[in-house]
Amino acid sequence: MSGLIYVFTGEGKGKTSAAIGVATRALLLGHKVEWVSFYKEESWGMAEKGLRERFDNLNMNYVGRGFWIGQKTALVGNKGHVVVDKASEEEHKGAARAGLELASERLAKKPFLLVLDEVVNAVSEGLVESSLVVELLAMRGDTHVVLTGRGLTPELEAVADLVTECKKIKHPYDTGRLAVAGLDF
């Protein structure tokens, strides 16, 4: 197995942005990239969805049901776009399992890169078992895999080749400023 496993984790901003950077490099070199988002929904106004229109070698999938926060509370918003947890725990777990199944199908196609956006959150929050993600990673062969999310488990850290922690020192959210299109999504 020669595919590397990169993990971008931590409480700070930049995990998905780092994954987008890695994916864009691969795309610009003509490599096939598969992307599975575990929390984000297709309906969210994320700029990175526009990459699909620019790259034929990119397949992006959003299987999430929102961020699992265990209550019906708004998390973040920008000009009318508010992210709210509106699904049950079972719906979140089902979405996470569906994300792993989809990732397995995409991995079988042997892309250059597979991005599992927010899968670390899904594991740390109990939506999917760490062992299932480790099993998926063991099937990667020559495919490189990027995992993002908060709450890195020891099992995932052990199989990773690279782990980068994004540490929050200061954030506009702390002063009540909302996400900015083009900077945050």
Backbone as CSV, one residue per row, in Angstrom:
resi,resn,N_x,N_y,N_z,CA_x,CA_y,CA_z,C_x,C_y,C_z
1,MET,0.838,-1.172,0.000,0.000,0.000,0.000,0.883,1.234,0.000
2,SER,0.672,2.093,-0.973,1.502,3.295,-1.019,0.710,4.578,-0.819
3,GLY,-0.632,4.487,-0.756,-1.443,5.677,-0.542,-1.235,6.229,0.859
4,LEU,-1.010,7.536,0.939,-0.796,8.194,2.224,-2.118,8.622,2.839
5,ILE,-2.139,8.721,4.160,-3.305,9.188,4.900,-2.929,10.494,5.579
6,TYR,-3.618,11.568,5.186,-3.419,12.893,5.780,-4.632,13.199,6.649
7,VAL,-4.391,13.773,7.821,-5.468,14.184,8.711,-5.272,15.654,9.057
8,PHE,-6.336,16.427,8.866,-6.372,17.824,9.290,-7.413,17.908,10.401
9,THR,-6.980,18.191,11.625,-7.846,18.128,12.794,-7.636,19.356,13.669
10,GLY,-8.372,19.420,14.756,-8.197,20.496,15.720,-9.423,21.390,15.811
11,GLU,-9.389,22.290,16.777,-10.509,23.186,17.056,-10.489,24.443,16.194
12,GLY,-9.414,24.678,15.467,-9.317,25.885,14.658,-9.896,25.729,13.265
13,LYS,-10.054,26.871,12.595,-10.527,26.895,11.222,-9.406,26.422,10.297
14,GLY,-9.781,25.847,9.172,-8.798,25.527,8.156,-8.718,24.078,7.744
15,LYS,-9.468,23.204,8.391,-9.380,21.778,8.083,-9.910,21.469,6.681
16,THR,-11.127,21.894,6.405,-11.690,21.679,5.071,-10.927,22.499,4.043
17,SER,-10.523,23.702,4.412,-9.745,24.539,3.487,-8.446,23.848,3.086
18,ALA,-7.786,23.196,4.032,-6.568,22.453,3.717,-6.873,21.300,2.771
19,ALA,-7.983,20.598,3.014,-8.366,19.488,2.140,-8.680,19.993,0.728
20,ILE,-9.334,21.145,0.639,-9.623,21.731,-0.673,-8.319,22.064,-1.387
21,GLY,-7.350,22.563,-0.656,-6.051,22.872,-1.258,-5.367,21.639,-1.809
22,VAL,-5.351,20.559,-1.036,-4.742,19.307,-1.492,-5.497,18.782,-2.717
23,ALA,-6.826,18.792,-2.633,-7.640,18.295,-3.749,-7.402,19.125,-5.011
24,THR,-7.324,20.434,-4.870,-7.115,21.307,-6.030,-5.768,21.034,-6.686
25,ARG,-4.751,20.813,-5.890,-3.445,20.445,-6.467,-3.560,19.185,-7.312
26,ALA,-4.215,18.178,-6.754,-4.363,16.912,-7.483,-5.165,17.120,-8.764
27,LEU,-6.246,17.889,-8.666,-7.088,18.148,-9.839,-6.308,18.871,-10.939
28,LEU,-5.526,19.857,-10.556,-4.759,20.628,-11.540,-3.700,19.779,-12.246
29,LEU,-3.304,18.695,-11.601,-2.352,17.763,-12.224,-3.066,16.660,-13.005
30,GLY,-4.393,16.766,-13.099,-5.164,15.812,-13.891,-5.562,14.542,-13.167
31,HIS,-5.354,14.481,-11.854,-5.694,13.287,-11.078,-7.184,13.251,-10.750
32,LYS,-7.718,12.059,-10.600,-9.109,11.847,-10.200,-9.232,12.037,-8.689
33,VAL,-10.233,12.845,-8.282,-10.476,13.118,-6.867,-11.934,12.798,-6.539
34,GLU,-12.122,12.045,-5.485,-13.451,11.745,-4.940,-13.566,12.446,-3.588
35,TRP,-14.704,13.074,-3.331,-14.918,13.855,-2.106,-16.227,13.428,-1.482
36,VAL,-16.205,13.090,-0.193,-17.417,12.752,0.541,-17.457,13.624,1.792
37,SER,-18.502,14.444,1.919,-18.701,15.282,3.101,-19.684,14.605,4.033
38,PHE,-19.279,14.446,5.281,-20.080,13.695,6.247,-21.093,14.540,7.016
39,TYR,-20.926,15.845,7.096,-21.871,16.686,7.826,-22.550,17.689,6.913
40,LYS,-21.810,18.228,5.983,-22.336,19.289,5.133,-23.404,18.734,4.185
41,GLU,-24.393,19.578,3.928,-25.494,19.189,3.052,-25.365,19.880,1.697
42,GLU,-25.888,19.240,0.688,-25.860,19.779,-0.679,-26.474,21.176,-0.747
43,SER,-27.483,21.434,0.063,-28.209,22.711,-0.001,-27.424,23.891,0.578
44,TRP,-26.358,23.630,1.302,-25.598,24.716,1.909,-24.871,25.488,0.814
45,GLY,-24.752,26.772,0.974,-24.145,27.625,-0.043,-22.627,27.658,0.013
46,MET,-21.986,26.538,-0.233,-20.521,26.449,-0.143,-19.876,26.668,-1.508
47,ALA,-18.900,27.533,-1.529,-18.225,27.874,-2.784,-17.551,26.664,-3.425
48,GLU,-17.023,25.750,-2.625,-16.275,24.619,-3.194,-17.121,23.729,-4.096
49,LYS,-18.447,23.797,-3.960,-19.298,23.014,-4.858,-19.072,23.428,-6.313
50,GLY,-18.641,24.663,-6.536,-18.370,25.151,-7.883,-17.194,24.465,-8.556
51,LEU,-16.357,23.799,-7.769,-15.234,23.060,-8.359,-15.722,21.963,-9.299
52,ARG,-16.895,21.394,-9.010,-17.441,20.312,-9.849,-17.657,20.776,-11.279
53,GLU,-18.015,22.050,-11.441,-18.262,22.590,-12.782,-16.964,22.857,-13.533
54,ARG,-15.886,22.989,-12.826,-14.603,23.333,-13.436,-13.685,22.134,-13.673
55,PHE,-13.960,21.034,-12.968,-13.087,19.867,-13.071,-13.901,18.605,-13.357
56,ASP,-13.666,18.010,-14.513,-14.334,16.754,-14.858,-13.787,15.588,-14.047
57,ASN,-12.618,15.772,-13.463,-11.966,14.700,-12.707,-12.296,14.774,-11.214
58,LEU,-13.364,15.490,-10.855,-13.795,15.631,-9.465,-15.223,15.142,-9.305
59,ASN,-15.447,14.345,-8.274,-16.774,13.900,-7.901,-16.976,14.280,-6.438
60,MET,-17.897,15.212,-6.163,-18.170,15.668,-4.791,-19.544,15.177,-4.356
61,ASN,-19.605,14.647,-3.145,-20.848,14.134,-2.587,-21.055,14.693,-1.190
62,TYR,-22.252,15.182,-0.946,-22.621,15.718,0.358,-23.709,14.823,0.928
63,VAL,-23.355,14.007,1.917,-24.295,13.031,2.463,-24.770,13.415,3.860
64,GLY,-24.281,14.520,4.390,-24.591,14.916,5.753,-26.017,15.371,5.957
65,ARG,-26.375,15.447,7.221,-27.687,15.942,7.645,-27.511,17.166,8.541
66,GLY,-26.374,17.850,8.403,-26.071,18.985,9.271,-25.138,18.542,10.372
67,PHE,-24.698,19.486,11.177,-23.796,19.156,12.274,-24.584,18.597,13.439
68,TRP,-24.133,17.471,13.965,-24.814,16.829,15.087,-24.454,17.590,16.351
69,ILE,-25.444,18.292,16.895,-25.228,19.026,18.132,-26.219,18.595,19.207
70,GLY,-27.065,17.642,18.868,-27.958,17.068,19.851,-29.107,17.964,20.274
71,GLN,-29.293,19.049,19.575,-30.402,19.945,19.894,-30.741,20.767,18.666
72,LYS,-31.807,21.505,18.725,-32.257,22.299,17.582,-31.766,23.741,17.735
73,THR,-30.472,23.967,17.561,-29.877,25.277,17.776,-29.125,25.714,16.529
74,ALA,-29.266,26.968,16.149,-28.507,27.491,15.017,-27.035,27.517,15.380
75,LEU,-26.191,27.129,14.436,-24.749,27.127,14.659,-24.086,28.356,14.065
76,VAL,-24.378,28.644,12.831,-23.690,29.720,12.132,-24.590,30.194,11.004
77,GLY,-24.424,31.413,10.597,-25.250,31.892,9.503,-24.570,33.004,8.741
78,ASN,-25.041,33.257,7.547,-24.498,34.332,6.736,-25.572,34.775,5.762
79,LYS,-26.059,35.984,5.928,-27.041,36.561,5.010,-28.215,35.616,4.765
80,GLY,-28.813,35.165,5.838,-29.990,34.323,5.706,-29.718,32.838,5.655
81,HIS,-28.478,32.417,5.470,-28.146,30.994,5.475,-27.796,30.603,6.909
82,VAL,-28.646,29.807,7.528,-28.407,29.383,8.902,-28.304,27.869,8.913
83,VAL,-27.299,27.375,9.578,-27.100,25.936,9.711,-27.726,25.515,11.030
84,VAL,-28.697,24.635,10.966,-29.438,24.202,12.142,-29.432,22.678,12.182
85,ASP,-29.297,22.119,13.365,-29.419,20.677,13.528,-30.894,20.339,13.515
86,LYS,-31.364,19.760,12.412,-32.786,19.453,12.284,-33.050,17.961,12.131
87,ALA,-32.033,17.146,12.336,-32.181,15.700,12.194,-31.988,15.011,13.549
88,SER,-32.572,13.828,13.650,-32.405,13.040,14.877,-31.031,12.388,14.895
89,GLU,-30.658,11.882,16.044,-29.387,11.171,16.157,-29.340,9.983,15.200
90,GLU,-30.434,9.257,15.086,-30.471,8.105,14.173,-30.304,8.535,12.722
91,GLU,-30.900,9.664,12.352,-30.715,10.180,10.992,-29.259,10.563,10.747
92,HIS,-28.627,11.169,11.743,-27.206,11.502,11.614,-26.355,10.235,11.481
93,LYS,-26.667,9.237,12.292,-25.917,7.975,12.216,-26.127,7.311,10.860
94,GLY,-27.350,7.321,10.358,-27.624,6.747,9.044,-26.867,7.468,7.945
95,ALA,-26.802,8.792,8.039,-26.061,9.572,7.043,-24.575,9.250,7.102
96,ALA,-24.036,9.089,8.311,-22.616,8.759,8.452,-22.320,7.372,7.876
97,ARG,-23.196,6.408,8.147,-23.008,5.063,7.577,-23.102,5.106,6.059
98,ALA,-24.046,5.884,5.548,-24.171,6.030,4.091,-22.920,6.678,3.506
99,GLY,-22.348,7.614,4.225,-21.105,8.238,3.782,-19.962,7.247,3.692
100,LEU,-19.857,6.360,4.673,-18.813,5.331,4.622,-19.040,4.361,3.473
101,GLU,-20.284,3.978,3.237,-20.588,3.083,2.118,-20.230,3.745,0.790
102,LEU,-20.593,5.008,0.649,-20.260,5.742,-0.566,-18.751,5.868,-0.726
103,ALA,-18.058,6.163,0.358,-16.595,6.265,0.304,-15.977,4.942,-0.144
104,SER,-16.517,3.830,0.334,-16.026,2.513,-0.073,-16.242,2.285,-1.566
105,GLU,-17.417,2.666,-2.066,-17.694,2.544,-3.506,-16.730,3.401,-4.320
106,ARG,-16.486,4.616,-3.873,-15.588,5.530,-4.588,-14.155,5.026,-4.532
107,LEU,-13.765,4.473,-3.395,-12.417,3.935,-3.244,-12.181,2.766,-4.188
108,ALA,-13.217,1.981,-4.455,-13.108,0.845,-5.376,-12.762,1.299,-6.796
109,LYS,-13.041,2.553,-7.114,-12.713,3.098,-8.435,-11.255,3.538,-8.537
110,LYS,-10.534,3.417,-7.439,-9.103,3.711,-7.367,-8.742,5.137,-7.804
111,PRO,-9.364,6.135,-7.172,-8.981,7.513,-7.496,-7.586,7.812,-6.947
112,PHE,-7.005,8.881,-7.403,-5.723,9.337,-6.847,-5.915,9.793,-5.399
113,LEU,-7.045,10.484,-5.145,-7.294,11.069,-3.831,-8.756,10.880,-3.437
114,LEU,-8.964,10.499,-2.191,-10.288,10.422,-1.589,-10.288,11.344,-0.376
115,VAL,-11.199,12.315,-0.353,-11.333,13.226,0.787,-12.569,12.823,1.582
116,LEU,-12.381,12.630,2.882,-13.472,12.307,3.798,-13.638,13.493,4.733
117,ASP,-14.392,14.479,4.281,-14.544,15.734,5.006,-15.433,15.548,6.226
118,GLU,-14.927,15.928,7.396,-15.621,15.858,8.684,-15.842,14.429,9.187
119,VAL,-15.169,13.450,8.616,-15.332,12.076,9.100,-14.782,11.926,10.516
120,VAL,-13.763,12.715,10.863,-13.208,12.635,12.217,-14.277,13.065,13.234
121,ASN,-15.049,14.100,12.909,-16.174,14.496,13.770,-17.165,13.341,13.912
122,ALA,-17.503,12.724,12.799,-18.488,11.640,12.824,-18.040,10.516,13.752
123,VAL,-16.744,10.237,13.782,-16.207,9.211,14.679,-16.227,9.708,16.120
124,SER,-15.672,10.889,16.359,-15.546,11.378,17.739,-16.901,11.634,18.395
125,GLU,-17.930,11.878,17.594,-19.255,12.138,18.134,-20.137,10.894,18.143
126,GLY,-19.543,9.726,17.834,-20.256,8.463,17.956,-21.242,8.153,16.859
127,LEU,-21.129,8.833,15.722,-22.058,8.561,14.621,-21.613,7.354,13.805
128,VAL,-20.338,7.065,13.816,-19.793,5.901,13.114,-18.577,5.423,13.904
129,GLU,-18.335,4.132,13.874,-17.235,3.564,14.662,-15.885,3.811,14.001
130,SER,-14.914,4.114,14.832,-13.543,4.334,14.370,-13.018,3.120,13.610
131,SER,-13.363,1.928,14.085,-12.866,0.697,13.447,-13.342,0.586,12.004
132,LEU,-14.550,1.082,11.705,-15.054,1.027,10.328,-14.271,1.960,9.411
133,VAL,-13.873,3.109,9.928,-13.054,4.030,9.135,-11.669,3.429,8.926
134,VAL,-11.111,2.820,9.956,-9.797,2.176,9.827,-9.866,1.050,8.794
135,GLU,-10.946,0.255,8.789,-11.122,-0.796,7.785,-11.167,-0.209,6.376
136,LEU,-11.891,0.878,6.217,-11.967,1.552,4.917,-10.570,2.008,4.484
137,LEU,-9.840,2.607,5.387,-8.496,3.099,5.064,-7.558,1.956,4.679
138,ALA,-7.760,0.796,5.250,-6.918,-0.366,4.927,-7.137,-0.844,3.500
139,MET,-8.239,-0.437,2.872,-8.552,-0.841,1.499,-8.028,0.161,0.468
140,ARG,-7.300,1.178,0.892,-6.964,2.299,0.002,-5.988,1.970,-1.107
141,GLY,-5.138,0.982,-0.936,-4.147,0.667,-1.968,-3.270,1.870,-2.264
142,ASP,-3.242,2.300,-3.514,-2.429,3.450,-3.908,-3.162,4.785,-3.783
143,THR,-4.420,4.748,-3.378,-5.192,5.980,-3.227,-4.760,6.719,-1.966
144,HIS,-4.515,8.008,-2.111,-4.225,8.862,-0.963,-5.557,9.293,-0.369
145,VAL,-5.601,9.429,0.966,-6.847,9.770,1.644,-6.606,10.943,2.592
146,VAL,-7.516,11.919,2.539,-7.492,13.051,3.469,-8.728,12.955,4.352
147,LEU,-8.513,13.024,5.660,-9.591,13.049,6.641,-9.574,14.414,7.317
148,THR,-10.754,14.980,7.568,-10.828,16.236,8.304,-11.792,16.084,9.467
149,GLY,-11.650,16.974,10.446,-12.615,17.060,11.529,-11.978,17.157,12.902
150,ARG,-12.799,17.542,13.850,-12.386,17.696,15.250,-12.451,16.367,15.979
151,GLY,-11.614,16.218,17.012,-11.721,15.074,17.911,-11.024,13.825,17.419
152,LEU,-9.814,13.965,16.911,-9.072,12.817,16.380,-8.915,11.722,17.430
153,THR,-9.283,10.506,17.061,-9.159,9.359,17.965,-7.767,8.749,17.845
154,PRO,-7.311,8.062,18.890,-6.003,7.400,18.815,-5.908,6.393,17.670
155,GLU,-7.012,5.698,17.355,-7.003,4.701,16.275,-6.750,5.355,14.921
156,LEU,-7.384,6.490,14.682,-7.170,7.178,13.412,-5.786,7.822,13.364
157,GLU,-5.350,8.367,14.473,-4.008,8.946,14.507,-2.950,7.883,14.224
158,ALA,-3.148,6.680,14.735,-2.168,5.601,14.565,-1.979,5.208,13.105
159,VAL,-3.035,5.267,12.294,-2.916,4.845,10.897,-2.524,5.987,9.963
160,ALA,-2.531,7.214,10.478,-2.226,8.381,9.639,-0.730,8.501,9.375
161,ASP,-0.408,9.000,8.192,0.978,9.314,7.849,1.315,10.757,8.204
162,LEU,0.309,11.624,8.168,0.485,13.035,8.475,-0.709,13.486,9.296
163,VAL,-0.443,14.192,10.376,-1.504,14.796,11.179,-1.130,16.249,11.402
164,THR,-2.013,17.139,10.993,-1.820,18.565,11.223,-2.974,19.062,12.070
165,GLU,-2.639,19.757,13.150,-3.659,20.312,14.027,-3.857,21.789,13.735
166,CYS,-5.092,22.159,13.473,-5.465,23.560,13.291,-5.916,24.063,14.662
167,LYS,-5.139,24.963,15.228,-5.401,25.447,16.582,-6.028,26.835,16.530
168,LYS,-7.161,26.986,17.190,-7.811,28.290,17.238,-7.116,29.152,18.275
169,ILE,-6.673,30.302,17.840,-6.126,31.300,18.749,-7.112,32.459,18.875
170,LYS,-7.708,32.812,17.758,-8.669,33.909,17.712,-9.574,33.647,16.508
171,HIS,-10.852,33.980,16.622,-11.783,33.729,15.525,-12.859,34.805,15.526
172,PRO,-13.287,35.286,14.346,-14.349,36.294,14.292,-15.642,35.849,14.965
173,TYR,-15.952,34.547,14.979,-17.160,34.051,15.629,-17.177,34.460,17.105
174,ASP,-15.982,34.540,17.713,-15.888,34.880,19.129,-16.457,36.261,19.430
175,THR,-16.484,37.130,18.435,-17.034,38.479,18.607,-18.409,38.614,17.945
176,GLY,-18.999,37.485,17.561,-20.331,37.496,16.991,-20.392,37.662,15.480
177,ARG,-19.251,37.708,14.822,-19.246,37.838,13.354,-19.533,36.487,12.744
178,LEU,-20.350,36.501,11.708,-20.743,35.265,11.052,-19.799,34.913,9.915
179,ALA,-19.974,33.717,9.396,-19.137,33.217,8.302,-19.231,34.128,7.093
180,VAL,-18.124,34.227,6.369,-18.026,35.096,5.195,-17.843,34.229,3.951
181,ALA,-18.734,34.417,2.980,-18.617,33.684,1.709,-17.277,34.021,1.067
182,GLY,-16.575,32.999,0.630,-15.272,33.189,0.006,-14.117,33.040,0.977
183,LEU,-14.383,33.271,2.267,-13.363,33.039,3.283,-13.647,31.774,4.073
184,ASP,-14.900,31.579,4.426,-15.266,30.475,5.312,-16.060,29.368,4.648
185,PHE,-16.674,29.676,3.528,-17.438,28.652,2.811,-17.588,29.058,1.370
